[in-house]
Amino acid sequence: MIKATGLIFKWTFFTAVLLGVGFMAMRFLVPFLKELQAPKTASVVVDKNAPMAVQMLQQTRQTVAKSDANVNEVNDILSALEGKTPPKKEVPKVIAPKPKAAPPPPKPLVKGDLGPYEEAVSKVKFGGVFEGGEPRAYLDGRIVRYGEIFNRELGLRFLGVDLQEHAILFTNADNVTFRKYY
């Protein structure tokens, strides 16, 4: 009796698994087969609510349609170059923009031109230095991190801290380094 019950249980379980796998396969296979049988149109739209296999097929059709359009265009151009037939479409003329004159190179900064930068650096109120992997300093009531622009008007950027010389380092857009000793 126990052997018969066990055998019935095994076959019932096996049948349930087989029916479940068949149901899941049909749930995804039937829409995929319907999509395969759908007529090929010029524009394929990917249905976001469709099963993943159907979406992949639709995306593949989109890619193939784009590729076919590119191949047809290249074939038209090649046949026109060989003199067989004129191209079906006219290639639009592209008017190249006139090249603009390059801006003059910036004048190199000399000691006298650094006045606004040096003045801004000298007016910085120093509150403390935070050591660690990323240098930080407490300047003018806020914490400034490495690489952060400190003075937007002049483009002064916090470069770091020189602990041996007890100096805070700043740089401007021309990569001139300024020091504020504390």
VOBA-1610 file (N, C-alpha, C; in pm, whole numbers, padded with zeros to 5 digits, always signed):
BEGIN
Met+00081-00119+00000Met+00000+00000+00000Met+00086+00127+00000Ile+00194+00127+00078Ile+00282+00242+00085Ile+00355+00260-00049Lys+00397+00148-00111Lys+00463+00157-00240Lys+00369+00214-00345Ala+00245+00175-00343Ala+00147+00224-00441Ala+00121+00373-00421Thr+00111+00415-00296Thr+00090+00557-00267Thr+00210+00639-00312Gly+00330+00589-00285Gly+00452+00658-00329Gly+00460+00667-00479Leu+00423+00559-00549Leu+00425+00558-00694Leu+00323+00657-00751Ile+00205+00663-00693Ile+00103+00758-00738Ile+00150+00902-00713Phe+00213+00924-00598Phe+00264+01057-00566Phe+00371+01100-00666Lys+00465+01007-00699Lys+00571+01040-00796Lys+00512+01077-00931Trp+00416+00997-00980Trp+00359+01024-01112Trp+00274+01151-01110Thr+00206+01177-01001Thr+00128+01300-00991Thr+00220+01422-00992Phe+00329+01415-00916Phe+00427+01523-00911Phe+00490+01543-01049Phe+00531+01435-01113Phe+00592+01442-01245Phe+00496+01504-01346Thr+00368+01465-01341Thr+00268+01519-01432Thr+00245+01667-01406Ala+00242+01707-01278Ala+00221+01848-01244Ala+00338+01933-01294Val+00460+01882-01277Val+00578+01956-01325Val+00574+01965-01476Leu+00542+01858-01542Leu+00536+01857-01688Leu+00429+01953-01739Leu+00312+01953-01676Leu+00206+02045-01717Leu+00246+02191-01689Gly+00313+02217-01578Gly+00358+02352-01544Gly+00460+02403-01645Val+00556+02318-01680Val+00657+02357-01778Val+00591+02381-01913Gly+00497+02294-01950Gly+00425+02311-02076Gly+00345+02439-02078Phe+00278+02472-01966Phe+00200+02595-01958Phe+00290+02717-01974Met+00404+02720-01903Met+00495+02834-01911Met+00554+02846-02051Ala+00587+02733-02111Ala+00641+02737-02247Ala+00539+02792-02344Met+00416+02750-02332Met+00312+02798-02422Met+00279+02945-02396Arg+00290+02986-02271Arg+00262+03126-02238Arg+00359+03220-02309Phe+00484+03176-02324Phe+00582+03259-02391Phe+00600+03221-02537Leu+00576+03097-02571Leu+00599+03049-02706Leu+00489+03096-02802Val+00365+03094-02759Val+00254+03133-02848Val+00267+03279-02891Pro+00289+03376-02801Pro+00306+03515-02848Pro+00428+03530-02940Phe+00533+03455-02911Phe+00653+03462-02995Phe+00622+03412-03135Leu+00550+03301-03144Leu+00514+03246-03274Leu+00420+03340-03350Lys+00328+03405-03277Lys+00239+03502-03342Lys+00319+03620-03395Glu+00417+03663-03319Glu+00501+03775-03363Glu+00583+03736-03486Leu+00630+03613-03489Leu+00704+03565-03606Leu+00616+03563-03730Gln+00489+03533-03714Gln+00398+03524-03827Gln+00341+03660-03866Ala+00361+03761-03784Ala+00309+03894-03814Ala+00375+03946-03941Pro+00300+04022-04022Pro+00360+04076-04145Pro+00468+04178-04111Lys+00570+04178-04192Lys+00681+04271-04169Lys+00639+04408-04219Thr+00646+04506-04132Thr+00610+04642-04167Thr+00735+04728-04164Ala+00722+04847-04221Ala+00837+04937-04228Ala+00879+04985-04089Ser+00780+05015-04006Ser+00814+05062-03872Ser+00765+04960-03769Val+00857+04913-03692Val+00826+04814-03588Val+00831+04887-03455Val+00727+04868-03376Val+00720+04930-03244Val+00737+04821-03140Val+00822+04846-03042Val+00846+04749-02936Val+00735+04764-02833Asp+00663+04655-02809Asp+00555+04652-02710Asp+00615+04621-02574Lys+00610+04718-02483Lys+00672+04702-02351Lys+00597+04601-02264Asn+00472+04570-02297Asn+00393+04476-02217Asn+00404+04333-02268Ala+00473+04313-02379Ala+00487+04180-02438Ala+00592+04101-02360Pro+00589+03968-02372Pro+00693+03888-02309Pro+00832+03925-02363Met+00935+03893-02286Met+01071+03933-02318Met+01115+03880-02455Ala+01076+03758-02489Ala+01115+03700-02617Ala+01056+03780-02733Val+00932+03826-02718Val+00867+03905-02822Val+00935+04042-02833Gln+00968+04102-02720Gln+01037+04232-02723Gln+01172+04219-02792Met+01242+04111-02765Met+01373+04091-02829Met+01355+04075-02980Leu+01254+04004-03023Leu+01228+03986-03166Leu+01193+04121-03230Gln+01112+04201-03163Gln+01076+04332-03216Gln+01197+04424-03225Gln+01284+04422-03124Gln+01405+04503-03128Gln+01498+04458-03239Thr+01505+04327-03261Thr+01587+04275-03369Thr+01533+04322-03503Arg+01401+04321-03518Arg+01341+04369-03643Arg+01370+04518-03664Gln+01367+04597-03558Gln+01401+04739-03571Gln+01543+04756-03619Thr+01635+04681-03559Thr+01776+04692-03595Thr+01797+04649-03740Val+01733+04542-03781Val+01747+04494-03919Val+01690+04597-04016Ala+01577+04660-03982Ala+01517+04760-04069Ala+01611+04880-04087Lys+01673+04925-03979Lys+01770+05035-03989Lys+01889+04996-04073Ser+01938+04875-04052Ser+02053+04827-04129Ser+02017+04815-04277Asp+01897+04764-04309Asp+01854+04753-04448Asp+01846+04891-04514Ala+01797+04990-04441Ala+01789+05126-04495Ala+01928+05179-04527Asn+02025+05154-04438Asn+02162+05198-04462Asn+02223+05126-04582Val+02198+04997-04594Val+02252+04920-04706Val+02191+04970-04837Asn+02061+04997-04839Asn+01996+05048-04960Asn+02054+05182-05001Glu+02081+05268-04904Glu+02138+05399-04934Glu+02278+05384-04993Val+02359+05296-04935Val+02494+05273-04986Val+02487+05213-05127Asn+02394+05120-05151Asn+02379+05060-05284Asn+02340+05166-05387Asp+02251+05259-05349Asp+02213+05365-05441Asp+02332+05452-05477Ile+02413+05486-05379Ile+02530+05570-05403Ile+02630+05497-05491Leu+02654+05369-05462Leu+02749+05292-05543Leu+02701+05276-05687Ser+02573+05252-05704Ser+02523+05236-05840Ser+02530+05369-05916Ala+02511+05481-05847Ala+02524+05612-05911Ala+02669+05638-05950Leu+02761+05596-05867Leu+02903+05615-05899Leu+02945+05529-06017Glu+02887+05413-06030Glu+02920+05325-06141Glu+02848+05366-06268Gly+02752+05458-06257Gly+02681+05508-06373Gly+02566+05421-06418Lys+02523+05330-06338Lys+02414+05241-06377Lys+02281+05316-06377Thr+02241+05367-06264Thr+02115+05439-06254Thr+02134+05555-06157Pro+02057+05660-06178Pro+02069+05770-06083Pro+02010+05729-05948Pro+02059+05790-05841Pro+02005+05756-05710Pro+01859+05798-05699Lys+01786+05725-05617Lys+01644+05751-05600Lys+01620+05880-05524Lys+01706+05909-05429Lys+01690+06027-05346Lys+01803+06124-05376Glu+01771+06251-05365Glu+01877+06350-05379Glu+01947+06364-05245Val+02076+06369-05250Val+02153+06388-05129Val+02151+06538-05097Pro+02105+06574-04979Pro+02099+06717-04947Pro+02240+06776-04942Lys+02249+06898-04991Lys+02378+06967-04989Lys+02404+07018-04848Val+02521+06994-04803Val+02560+07037-04670Val+02651+07157-04686Ile+02610+07265-04627Ile+02691+07386-04633Ile+02776+07390-04508Ala+02904+07383-04527Ala+02996+07384-04413Ala+03003+07525-04357Pro+03000+07538-04226Pro+03012+07671-04167Pro+03151+07726-04191Lys+03156+07856-04206Lys+03286+07920-04227Lys+03368+07907-04100Pro+03494+07872-04114Pro+03575+07858-03993Pro+03594+07994-03926Lys+03575+07992-03797Lys+03592+08115-03720Lys+03740+08131-03687Ala+03779+08253-03675Ala+03918+08280-03638Ala+03939+08233-03494Ala+04051+08170-03473Ala+04082+08120-03339Ala+04100+08237-03245Pro+04051+08224-03122Pro+04070+08335-03028Pro+04219+08351-02998Pro+04257+08471-02971Pro+04400+08493-02943Pro+04439+08418-02816Pro+04562+08368-02811Pro+04604+08296-02692Pro+04607+08390-02571Pro+04578+08338-02454Pro+04579+08426-02337Pro+04719+08477-02309Lys+04721+08601-02264Lys+04851+08660-02231Lys+04907+08591-02107Pro+05036+08562-02108Pro+05094+08501-01988Pro+05085+08600-01871Leu+05053+08546-01757Leu+05040+08630-01639Leu+05178+08666-01585Val+05193+08789-01549Val+05317+08835-01487Val+05284+08878-01345Lys+05384+08904-01269Lys+05365+08932-01126Lys+05266+09046-01103Gly+05266+09149-01185Gly+05177+09262-01166Gly+05031+09229-01195Asp+05005+09131-01285Asp+04869+09096-01321Asp+04801+09008-01217Leu+04874+08957-01122Leu+04819+08863-01026Leu+04752+08933-00908Gly+04743+09064-00914Gly+04687+09142-00804Gly+04553+09095-00754Pro+04451+09078-00840Pro+04321+09037-00788Pro+04325+08899-00723Tyr+04405+08809-00779Tyr+04414+08674-00723Tyr+04483+08678-00586Glu+04597+08747-00583Glu+04671+08754-00457Glu+04590+08825-00349Glu+04515+08926-00389Glu+04432+08999-00293Glu+04321+08909-00239Ala+04258+08831-00328Ala+04151+08742-00285Ala+04205+08633-00192Val+04323+08580-00223Val+04382+08476-00139Val+04421+08534-00004Ser+04473+08655-00003Ser+04515+08714+00125Ser+04396+08745+00215Lys+04277+08767+00159Lys+04158+08799+00238Lys+04084+08675+00290Val+04129+08557+00253Val+04061+08434+00296Val+04077+08419+00446Lys+03964+08389+00514Lys+03967+08367+00659Lys+03983+08217+00682Phe+04093+08181+00744Phe+04129+08041+00765Phe+04073+07994+00898Gly+04008+07874+00897Gly+03950+07821+01019Gly+04010+07689+01062Gly+04073+07617+00974Gly+04131+07488+01012Gly+04152+07399+00890Val+04229+07292+00913Val+04263+07196+00807Val+04217+07058+00852Phe+04161+06982+00761Phe+04121+06845+00787Phe+04215+06755+00709Glu+04295+06678+00780Glu+04389+06588+00715Glu+04317+06459+00679Gly+04376+06385+00589Gly+04320+06257+00548Gly+04345+06232+00401Gly+04271+06136+00347Gly+04288+06098+00208Gly+04250+06210+00112Glu+04151+06289+00150Glu+04109+06402+00066Glu+04129+06530+00147Pro+04220+06618+00104Pro+04245+06739+00181Pro+04122+06830+00179Arg+04094+06887+00297Arg+03984+06980+00313Arg+04030+07092+00404Ala+03968+07208+00388Ala+04001+07322+00473Ala+03873+07397+00505Tyr+03872+07459+00622Tyr+03759+07541+00665Tyr+03796+07685+00634Leu+03737+07737+00524Leu+03773+07871+00477Leu+03648+07957+00463Asp+03655+08077+00514Asp+03543+08172+00507Asp+03412+08110+00553Gly+03415+08027+00656Gly+03295+07973+00715Gly+03237+07851+00643Arg+03311+07789+00553Arg+03261+07668+00488Arg+03377+07572+00461Ile+03341+07446+00450Ile+03442+07343+00423Ile+03461+07334+00271Val+03587+07340+00230Val+03621+07334+00088Val+03702+07207+00065Arg+03663+07130-00035Arg+03731+07004-00069Arg+03830+07026-00182Tyr+03917+06928-00201Tyr+04017+06931-00308Tyr+03949+06948-00444Gly+03995+07043-00524Gly+03944+07064-00658Gly+03820+07151-00665Glu+03763+07188-00551Glu+03641+07268-00550Glu+03674+07414-00578Ile+03589+07479-00657Ile+03609+07621-00685Ile+03574+07700-00560Phe+03668+07781-00516Phe+03651+07856-00392Phe+03598+07996-00420Asn+03651+08063-00520Asn+03608+08197-00558Asn+03563+08191-00703Arg+03432+08197-00725Arg+03377+08181-00860Arg+03411+08300-00950Glu+03417+08419-00896Glu+03445+08537-00977Glu+03581+08528-01044Leu+03680+08482-00969Leu+03816+08473-01022Leu+03850+08331-01068Gly+03767+08236-01037Gly+03795+08098-01075Gly+03904+08035-00991Leu+03916+08079-00866Leu+04017+08020-00776Leu+03967+07885-00727Arg+04054+07788-00735Arg+04020+07650-00696Arg+04111+07609-00581Phe+04051+07538-00482Phe+04128+07487-00370Phe+04210+07368-00417Leu+04341+07376-00403Leu+04430+07273-00455Leu+04476+07176-00348Gly+04487+07222-00225Gly+04530+07132-00119Gly+04597+07208-00006Val+04665+07130+00079Val+04732+07187+00195Val+04875+07137+00198Asp+04968+07228+00220Asp+05108+07191+00239Asp+05133+07194+00389Leu+05133+07075+00452Leu+05144+07067+00598Leu+05282+07107+00648Gln+05386+07088+00569Gln+05520+07123+00613Gln+05542+07273+00616Glu+05486+07342+00516Glu+05503+07487+00511Glu+05387+07561+00578His+05285+07485+00625His+05165+07544+00685His+05102+07644+00587Ala+05072+07594+00467Ala+05015+07680+00364Ala+04895+07611+00298Ile+04799+07691+00262Ile+04685+07644+00184Ile+04714+07681+00040Leu+04691+07587-00053Leu+04725+07609-00192Leu+04599+07632-00275Phe+04605+07733-00361Phe+04497+07765-00453Phe+04556+07770-00594Thr+04472+07754-00694Thr+04516+07768-00832Thr+04407+07839-00911Asn+04448+07906-01020Asn+04349+07971-01106Asn+04340+07896-01238Ala+04266+07951-01333Ala+04244+07884-01462Ala+04373+07869-01542Asp+04473+07953-01515Asp+04601+07946-01586Asp+04701+07857-01513Asn+04655+07782-01414Asn+04739+07691-01334Asn+04853+07764-01262Val+04825+07885-01219Val+04919+07955-01132Val+04881+07922-00990Thr+04979+07879-00909Thr+04952+07838-00772Thr+04974+07955-00677Phe+04879+07970-00584Phe+04888+08076-00483Phe+04888+08009-00346Arg+04959+08070-00251Arg+04971+08013-00116Arg+04917+08113-00013Lys+04845+08058+00083Lys+04800+08136+00198Lys+04858+08067+00319Tyr+04950+08133+00387Tyr+05016+08075+00504Tyr+04929+08091+00627Tyr+04928+07989+00711Tyr+04852+07997+00835Tyr+04942+07971+00952
//
